[in-house]
Amino acid sequence: MPMELVDTHCHLDLPVFDADRTSILENCRAGGVNSIVVPGVEAGGWERLLELCAEEQGLYPALGLHPVYIERHSEADLGALELILSTHRPIAIGEIGLDFYIRDLDRRRQQALLEAQLEMARAADLPVILHVRKAHDRMLSILKRVRVRGGIAHAFNGSLQQAAEYAELGFKLGFGGMLTFERSSRLRALAKALPLESIVLETDAPDMTVVQHRGERNSPEYLPYCLAALAEIRNEPVEELARRTTANAREVLRLERWNPVGGRN
Ligand SMILES: [Zn+2]
């Protein structure tokens, strides 16, 4: 059977892909990357993102308000999110989270925005796609209080202990291009030590590219490089890792529920 991969985090809706999105998708399909999750980051981009996912087979929308763009979001955007969840049924709420790495982002506002979106995810019974930098302990304590049905902590680079706590809360952990860099020794050790049922693959394109395309725009076409790196790090067969990480992604995101036609009622 041919390999089937899920890129669980790719900003394919961004204008940087406008010129060659069609050929990228062709290459993806040819390389086994049949499913791509496209998370939203701000209200202004949701309509376009939904349209793209309705037009192209294998693209799955998540909608959310990203913490890094906290200054662009308003109270009205939260209302708009609640409404669009009921009319369009994305597969997840995301990309949402906490970024304590960037120092001048207001942490209280980030947390309030996150909690409001987690409450919506709980009410709508949707998984969430989390962006977490330098804030895993805070995130975990919030997730223990506001229980959602799980999701993905994307670009994970916390500790093994934190990974176990995410797993307990129904979360998978996203790994991508950083695995292909030998200097990412801490991250590689983590990807080796984790139980396979916790791992999903992602490119985070156009950011965070793979070593084979260092300095270039990242692309979902490169997901097989992330898979190959994971196989090498764990010393496990590529086919087995493809099958298991794809099953993990499908389980946590329930991709089969996305119905662009039926969702528009
Ligand atoms: Zn992202």
Residues whose N, C-alpha, C, O or C-beta is under 5 A from the ligand:
A	BS01	ZN	E95
